[in-house]
C-alpha cells in the first residue's frame, strides 16, 4: 500500500508525540495520534500514563467537530476492548472519522487486528504499516512482552577499551565521564524496572535510581540474591520497595526484609540459583515491558548464557588498565568461533570522551 507525503508527515508527528510518554506509560504502550482534515492538523494527543485517556481520545477532544471526516494517524492500532478505558475504535467511529492509518497492528491478543476490523465494519477506511519499524522500536518492550511473555532486556555496562570494568582492587568510579553516566540514567528512566545482583550490591552499594536526568517516576528496583545475603542497611533497600528474587525462603533473613516492605519471590533452578528465565516470565506477568540490567560480570554472563538478554548498552572509556579479574561477562571458554555470541551493532556514537555501543544479540538461528 502506498502512502502520501501528508501521510508520512502526520505519522512522523504522531510518533514524536508518542515518544513523550517514553518514561510514563508502562505497562501500556507509548502511543501518539494526529487528526488531519484537508491537509491540516486539527487535533493531536498522546498517551501519558496507564489509567488516563488514550492518545486517540485526547486527539479527538482537541479536534472537536473537526474530527468528522478527518483522517486519524495513530502509532498503534486502536484498541477494541474495555480495559481501564473504553475502546478507542468505538470513539473514532462515533466521532465520524473517515479514515484511520495505524503504524502497526497491536500485538496484544485482546486487540490483534480486531480494532481495525471494527473500524472497517463501521465503514471507516483503514490502512496500516506506515513507519511500522519506527513504531515497533518505540514499543519494543511492549511488543516483546505481548509476543513472548517477558520484557525486553537491555544490559548496560561500562568498561575500558581493553574490556575491564574495574581495577584489581575493585575501584571502578569513574571509568566513564559525566556525559556517558548521564546518558546511562536516561536509559534507566525509560525502563520499567532496573535489575542488579547481590555481588554489585556488596561491592558498589548502589541506590539504583534515576538521578542525573528528569524522571516522571522511578522504575521498580529488582535484586537477584539467591541466598538472601543483602544487608538491611544496603542503599538499594532504602526508599521504595524492592523486588528480591531468591532461590529459597531463608525465613530468618526474609522476615526483616519483608518488614521493611520489600517483596520476595522464590524461583530456584536445579543448581540452587535463581532461575533467570522463570524470573523473566514473572516480570512479564507483572507488566514489565523494558528491563534495564546493571550488574557484575558473573550475573551478566549468566543472563547471556540463559538467553535472557536482547540488547547490550556498552560504554567504552579511552583508557587501558591491564590485566584484572574484572571483565564484562563471565562466559565459558570456546573451542570455535561458531560458538561465539554474535551481535548486530545498531548504534555507535561518542559521548564526551567515551564511546557508546548499542548492539543486539542475534537470534540463535541467525547467530
N, C-alpha and C positions, 0 to 999 in steps of 0.2 A: 504494500500500500504506500502511495506517495503522499507526502505532507508538504504543505506550502511553507514559504518563508515566515508567514504570520504564525503558522502552527509551531514552527521551531522557536520563534521568539517568545511566544506565550508559554510554551512548556519550559523553556530555559528560565523564565521568570518564576514559574511555579516551583521548579527545583531549587532556585535561590531562596524562595520563601520557606520551602520545606526544611532547608538547612538551618533555619533559625531555631528549629526545635531539636538541634543536634544533641543537646545535653539534657533535655527535659521530658521527652515524650514516652520514655520507657515505662511499661513494656510495649506500648503501642509503637507503630512505625512513624517515621518522620514523613509528613505529607504536606504538600502545598497545592493550592488551587487558584486558578485565574479565570475570570469570566470576561469574554471578549464579545463585543457587539459592533458589527460593521468596522472591524479592524481596530477598535479602541478598547482598552481595558476598562471595564465598568465595575469591577469588584475583584477583590483578591483576599486570600486568607491562608493561614497555616495552622496546623495542629500544634498546640503548645504543651499540653500535658494530659495524661490519662484522666478521664472523667470530664474533661472540658470539651467544648464544641469541636467537631472535626473541621478540617480545612474547608470542605465544601459548604458547610453551614455558615462559616464565617464569611466566605466569599459571596454566598447568596444574600446574607444580611447586608453586606456592603453594596451589592448591586441593586437590591430592592426590585422594583418593577422592571428595571433594565435587564434582569436575568431572563425575561421571557423572550424566546427566540435566540438567545445567545449561545455561544459555544463555551463549554466548561473544559478547561485543561487541568487535569489532576494527575499527580505523580504516581498514584496508586489507585487501582480500580475501586470505585465507590463501594462501600460496604452494603450488604443486603440483609443483614441480620440485626436483631436487637441485642446490643451489649449494654454498656453503661449509657449509651445514647441511641436514639432511633436510627434506622437505616438511612444513609445518605442518598442512596439511589432513589428512595421514595421522595426525599426532599427535592431532588433535582427534577423529578417528574412533576411534582406539584407546582414547582416554580415556573414550569413551562420552558425549560431549557431545551433547545432544539438539537444540540449535538454535544456529545461527551467524548473527549480524547483522553485516554489513560496512557501513561508512560509504560505501565506494566500491569499484568493481572496480579491480583492479591494471592500470595501463596498460602494464606490462611485457609484451611479446609472448609471453614464456615462460609467463605466467600468463593474463592477459586473459580471465577468466571460467572458466578450467579448474579453479581451486581450488574455486569454488562448485559447479561441475558434479560434481567428485569427491565433495564432501560430500553432495550430493543423491543421487548414485548409491548411496551407502552408507546412505541412509535418514535423513540429518540434515536437518532443516528449515533453510532458508536465506532470508535477505532482505538487500537492500542498498539504499542510498540514504538512510539515516538520517544527518542532519547532513553530507551529502556536500559541500556548499560549504565548510564549515569544514575538512573533511579534505583537500580539494583545495588550499585555501590553505596548509595546513601543509606540504604536499609539492609546492608549485607548481614548484620546480626539478626534482624527480624526474619529475613529470608532463610538464614541458616537454621534458626530455631523452628520455624514452621515446617521446614523441609526435613530436618534431621533430628529434631527434638533436643538440640543442645545449642549453646551460644557459639558465636564466632569468637575464637580465642586468639588474641594478639599478645605475643610475648615480647616484652621490652627489655633490652639490656644495653649497658654502656661498657665500652672496652677500649683499650689502646689498639693501635694498629697491629700489634702482634697478638691480639686476641686475649688480653689479660684484663680481668675485672677488678683486681686489687693487688697490692703488694704481698709479699710472703707473710708479712706481719698483720695482714688484714686491712691495712689502710686503703680506702677507696675514694675518699672525699677530698677533692672532687676530680675525677678523671676528666669529665667533660665540662665545658664552660657554661655560663649563665644562659645563653641563648638556647642551647640544647636542653638544659634542665627545664627551662620554661616551656619549651615545645613538648617535652615529656608530660608536663602537667596538663597541657591542652588535650593530649590523648587520654590521660586519666579522666578528664572532665567529661568526655563524650561516652565513656564506658558506663555500663550499668553496674559493674562490680569490679573491684580490684582484689587480686589474689596474690598471696605470698606464702612462704613456708617458714617453719619454725627455725631453720638454720639462719635465714635472713633476719628474723626477729632477734635471735640470740646475738648475732654479730653486729647488726646495724641499729636495732631498736627503732624501726621506722614508725611513723604515725600512719603512713599510707593514706594520706588525704590529698585533696586538691588544694593548693595554696598559692601558687605563683600566677594564676590567671583567674578571671572572674568565673564563678561557677554557681548555677542556679540550685543545685542540690549535690550533696556529697554522695558518691557511689557507695553501695554496700561493700564492706570490707570482709574478706574471706581469708581464713588462716588454715593451712594444712598442717596438722600437728598430730601425728599418728599415736604418740604416747602421752599426749597432753602434758608436755613439758614446759609450756609457756608460763612465765611468771605473771601473777595478777597485777604486778606493777609495770608490765610492758606498756609502752606508749600506744601500741595498736589497740589495746583493750580500754583505753580511756575514751570517754565520749560515747558516740553512738554504738549500739550493739554490733557485735562481730559474729559472723557465722563461722564456727570452728568445725572442720572436718577431721575426725579422728578414726582410729582403727578399732578401738574397744572403749567400753564405757568409762573405766577408771573412776569409779564413783567418788572416791575421796578427793580426786583432783577436779572432777567435774562440778561438784557442789558449789565451791566458791565462784567458779566461772559463771554458772547459771545464776547465782545470787547477784552477780554484777549485771545481769540482764543479757548475757550472751547466749546464743543458741548453739547447741552441739548436735551434729549428725554423725552417726557411726556407720562407716562404709568400708569394711575391711576387705582386702584381697587375700589371696591364698598365701602371700608372703608376710602377712601381718602389717602391711602398709595400707594407706588409704587407696581405695580403688578409684583411680582417676577417671576412667570412662563413666563409671557409675556416678561420680560427682558431677561430671558434665551433664549427664541426663537429669540429675536432680536440679541443677541450676536452670536447665531448660524448662523444667516443670514449674519453676518459680518465676518464670518470665524474664530471665536474664538474656538479653539479646547480644551484648558485647561484653566479653570478659577480658580485662587487661591484667596481664601477669607481670609481676616484678619479683623475681625470686633468685635463688642461688643456682650454681651450675648443676647441683645434684637434682633438684626439682625440675630445672629446665630440661635436663637430659631425660628424666622420667616422662615428662609431658611429651617430648618429641618421640620417644620410643613407643609410647602408647597411642600415637597419632591423635593427640589432644591439642595440637597447635595448628592454626590455619595460617598465621601471618607472623613474621618477625619484624620488630621495630628496633633497629640496631643503630646506636650512636657510637661513632669511632673517633677517638681523640688522636691528634697528630703527635703521638709520643710512643716510645718503646721502653718497656720496663724489664725485659729479660725474662729469665726462667722463673716461674712461680706456679704454685699449685692452683691458683685461682683463674680458671679459664671460663669460657662461656657456657659450655654444655658438657655434661658427663655422659659421653656416648661410648659404646664399646669399640674396640679396635676392629677395623675392617680388613678383609683379605682381598677385596677387589673394589674398584670404583663403582661397580654396578650396585653396590650396597649403600652408596652414599645417599644422604638426604638431599634431594635436588630442590632447588629454589628457582623461582622466577622473580627477578627484580622488577618491582612496579614503580618505584620512585627513588631517585637519588639526588640529594641536594646538600648544600653546605649551609650550616648554621653557625655563625661566628667562625671559629677556627675548626669546628668539628664537622664530620660528615654524618648524614642520616640516610640509612638504607631501609626502605620498606620492601620486604620480599615475602612472597607467598610460597608455601610448600606445594609442590606438585602433587596431585592425587597419585595414589600407588600405581595405577595403570600407566600413568604418563611419566613416572619417575625413571 
